[in-house]
């Protein structure tokens, strides 16, 4: 099968592992920098070029679209979709997952547990907004932050007010959430591929830090997710429309709560912590799904 990996850097761990996994399974694979892809859009068809040469005939695309290039990267992925290539997550679902507020609204509407969250725009409503959430500590998150960047913990009401006022002064989009104290600085990353969790790790925040992200000094170790945690992680990914996702959960007194659904989860942390071939699971899922899509298309064509 002919595969394309949309990635800005072929030397990144996740990209390299996907290349290795694809070649080990005898697939042809090429890395394409989405910012070097350009497109022709016409009522008589779609065309793409890469560094001056035509791009066509890819059975499937593996999107590794960074947050900084979401808009253009999703446009490129959408063009591939219109040209007939399969992707485990569509351009629409990736863009939706990048918006934390929208993600929480979608998950909550599906009845999936998550920390209580508030959002408002007017400075005149800050006091009532925080009262709606409850007493501090509060967790304040930039709406499109990644890897723990833009996540702040405020332990006093005055600090919450000051932080919100500062962010509004910078015209930043953010949400405010309850702090789940019983988690004790730990969360769980469930790596969802299709309808199963192929690997899970527990991340513990470093001393003096509340963010458990590995990029913030967190320590990871393999963990066996409970049946309830697996069900929540898989359902969260499916509700968001993601065939491959990193679902971050936190253990609370009211059960597993979803913190975030990552549409381009990194492979280094989860593979290092668990020793599992997660890249291989991703490639196998994509190849199987792309093959099923091709067979369905062939059947539909023979029906005419």
N, C-alpha and C positions, 0 to 999 in steps of 0.2 A: 504494500500500500504506500502511496505517496503522501507524506506528511509535511506540513509546514509548522514551524514554531515561531510565533510572533514574540520577539524578545529584542530589547535594545542592545543586549550584550551576550554574545555566545559563550563567554567565559564564566558567567555566573554559575554558581553551583547547581541551581535548579534547572537551568537550561542545559548544562552539560549532562546532567543525569538523565534528562528526557531524551537527549540525543543518544546516549549510551543505551538506554532501555529500548529505544526504537530500533537501533542497528542490531542489537543482540537478538531481536525478533525478526530480523531480515526485512525491515521496512526501509524505504528511502526517506531521508529526512533532511530538511534544509531550514536554517534559521534566517528569518527575515526581520530586519529592523522596521517596525511599522512606520517610523517617520521617513523612511526612504521609499515607501510604497506610495504610488500616486495613481489616480483613477480617472477613468472616463465613464461618465454616467449618461446613458441615452435611452430613449424609449425603444430602441432596436437592440439593446443589449448592454452588458457591463464589461469593462476591460480594466486590467491592472498592469502596471509596469513596476519594475524594481531595478534601479540603477541602469535604466535605459533598455532593459530587456523585458519581454512579455512574461507575465506570471499567469499560469493556467494549469488545469489538470490535477489540482491537489484534492485528494479524497477527503482529507480532514485537516483542521487547523487546531493547534494547541495554543490558546491565548495566554501569554505571560505579559499582560499589559500593566505597566507601572501606573501608580496613582497620578504622577505628573503628566502623563500623556493619555489620560483616560479618553478625552473627547476624540482626539484624532485616531488613537488606537482602536476605539470602538467603531469609528467610521470605516477603517480598513477591514476590521473583522466583519462588519455588516456587508461590505463589498464581496468578501469571500463567500459569505452565506448566499448572497444573491447570485453568485457564480456557481453555486451548487456544492460547495464544500461543507462538510459537517464540522460543528464545533460543540464540545460538551456544554458550554455556556454561551448563550447568545450575546451579541453586543448590547441588547436592551437590558438583559439581566445583570450583566457586569456593571453597566452604568448605574443601575438601580442599587446594587449592593454597595457601591462606593458612597452612597448618601446614607449616613448613619440614621438620620431622622426618618427617612422613608423606609429604611430597613426595619426599624422598630415599629413603625406604623403597620407595615405588611405582616410582620411576625405577630404582633398583638392582635391584629384582626383575625389571624388564624388560630388564636388561643394558645400560642406558644409563650411559656413563661419568660419574663425578662425583668430586670430591675425597673422600678417605677421611674418614669422619665418625664421631664417637663421641658417645654420650649416656648419662648415668647419673643416678641420683637421690641415692644415699647418699653423704655426705661420706667415709665409710669406704672408698669405692672410688675416690676421686679419683686416687690415685697409680697404681693399676693401669689406670684408664681412660686416663690420659695415656700410660702405657707402651704401651697397646694402639694408640694413635694414632701414636706415634713422637716423635722429638725436635722441639723448637720450631724456628722460629716456629709458632704456632698461631693460627687465626682462630676467635674465639668470637662466636656470633651468637644474639641473642634469637630465639626460635622464631617470633614474629609481627612482627618489625621490618620497616619499609619504608624505601625511599629511602636506604639506608645507615645509618639510625639503629639503634643497638643492635648494631653490628658492631665488634669490637675485635681488634687484633693484639697478641699477646704474644710477645716475643722470647726470654724466659727461662722455664725451667720454674717458677721461683718465682713469676713474674708470672702464669703460667697458673693455678697453684694459688690465688693470692690472688684473681684475678678470679672464678674458679669459686666460691670460698667466699663472696665478696661477693654474687654473683647468687643463690646458694642461700639466703643470709640474707634476701634480698628476695623469696624464693619465686618467682623468675623461671624460666621455661622457656627452655632454651638448648641449642645444639649446639656441638660443637667440631670443627674441621676442620683438615686439613693446609693449609699455606700453599704455593701454587704460585709459587715464586720466579721461574721462567723467564718468567712472564707479564709481569713488570716493571710491575705496577700497571695493566694494561690488560685489558679484557674486551670482549665483543661482544654487542650486543643484536640478536637476530633477531626481527623482527615477523612472527609466523605468523598467516596468515588461511586457514582451511580446511586444504588440503594443500600450501600453498606459503609460502615466505618472500617477502613483498612488499617488504621493505626491511631493510637491515642497517646498523648503525653501529658503529664502534670507539670505545670510551670510554677515555680515558687519565686516570689520576689526577693531580691537581695535585701539584706538588713538595712533598715531605714528607708526602704523604697516600697511603694504600694503597687507599682506596676510590675507585672510578672513577665513582660516581654523579654525575650532573650537578648534583644538589642539594648535593653536597659539593665543588663546584668542578671536577669533571671536565670534560674537553674532548672533544667528539664530532666525528667526521668520517665520511663515507660509506665503506663498505668492501664489497667483493665477497666474500660468504661462499663457502667452498669447497664442493664437492659433499658431502664428509663432514660439514661443519658444517650445511649445509642439511638433510641427512638426519637428523642428531641433533636439530636444533631442531624439525623437523616431527614426528618420532617422539615427542619429549618432550611436546609439546603434545597429541598424540593419546592417548598413554598416560594423561595427566592428564585427558583428556576435554574439553579446551578448544578451541573453534572459533576463538577469537581469543586470542592469548597473546604476551607478550614473554618470549622465552627467552634468558637470559643465559648465555653460554658463555665459557670461558677456554681459550686455546690452551696446551697442555702438551706435554711430550715424549712422552706416551702418547696424544696425540690430543685432540679437543675434549671438554671436561668441562663438564657443566651445573652452574651455580651456583644458579640460581633459575628458576622458571617463574611469571611474573606474570599473574594472571587479568584484571587491569584495567590494561594497559600504557598509559602516557601517550603522547600523540601529538605534543606540542610538540617534544621533543628529536629524535625520529626524523624528523619532517617538516622541521624546520629544518636538520638535518644532511644529509639526502638530497635535499630538494627534491621529494619524491614525495607524491602524493595518497594517503596511507595511509588517511585517513578515508573516502575514496571506495571504496577496496578493501574496507573493513570493511562499509560499507553495501551494496555490490553483492553481497558474499558472503551477508549476512543475508537480503536480499531474494530471492536465488536459492534459498537453502535453505528459507526460509519458503514460497515458491511451490511447491517440490517437495513439502513436507510437506502443503500444502493439496490438491495434486493427488492424492497418495497417499490421503489421507483420503476424497476424493470417489470414487475408484475403489473403495475398500473399502466405502463406503456403497452404491454401485450394485450390488455383488456380492450384496447381501441381497435 
